[in-house]
Amino acid sequence: MALITPHEIRTRLLTTRGWLHQGYDADEVDDLLDDAADSLEQVSLWALITHSRMHALQAGHQHRRRSLKRRRKAIRNTRKGKTNE
């Protein structure tokens, strides 16, 4: 399904019900709201997935940084003659 854009929402023409009945055709309004809700749901899901991936990457990066610090410390200690006992 293609996403509906804000421009499409603003420019969609809705049928009026006539001069005796003020308002728009309820089915057309419901269709517009359904399209807008579906698009918002897809964009929200995409944002959630992207945020989760970024969080996982950052957490992995922090773990690698700590791991590298431990390795560097172990190498320095080995060079100085210290052992990890």
N, C-alpha and C positions, 0 to 999 in steps of 0.2 A: 504494500500500500504506500502510495506517495504521501508525503507530509503536506499538510495545508499550510500555506504561508500567511503571515499577518496581512499581507497585501490582499490575498484572496479572501480573507475574512472580511476585511473592510470594504472590498469592492463587489462582493457577491450581491446580486440583485434578488430581492425576495418579492414574491407576489403579494399585493395587498388584497384584502378580502372584499373590497367594494366600498361604496360611499355610505351604505347603511351600517356596515360593520367595520369598526376601526381596528387596525392591527394587521398582522401578517399571517400568511398561511402557516398553521402550526406544524405541518409535516416538513415544510421547507426549513423552518427554524430548528426543528429537531434534528434534521439532517446536518445542518450547519454546526450545531452544537456537538453532534456525534463526531463529525470530522475534526473539529477543533480539539475535542477531548482525546481522540485517538492520537492525534499529532502530539499533543502535550504529553501523553503517556509514553510515547516512543522517545521523545526528547528527554523526558525525565529518566527513563530507564537507561538511555545512552549516557547521561550525565552521572548516574549512579555507578554504572560499570566503569566509566572512565575514572571517577574518583577512587573506586576500589582498586583499580590497577595502579594508579599513581601512589596510593597509600602502600600497596604491597611493594612497589619498586622502592619507595623511600625506606620502608622497614628493612628490606633486603640490603639496601645500601648502608644503612646504619649497622646492620649485623656484619657486613663485610669490613666496614671501617674498624669495628671493635676487634674482629678476627685479625686484621692486619696489624693492629697495635700490639696484640698479644704475640704475634709471630715476631715482630721487630724487637719486642722486649726480650723474648726468648733468645733471639740471635745475639743481641747485645750481651745478655748474661753469659751465653756460651763463649763469646769472644773474651769476656773478662775472666773466664774460668769458673763461673758459677754454674751450678746445675739445678734443675727443677726437681727438688726432692721434697 
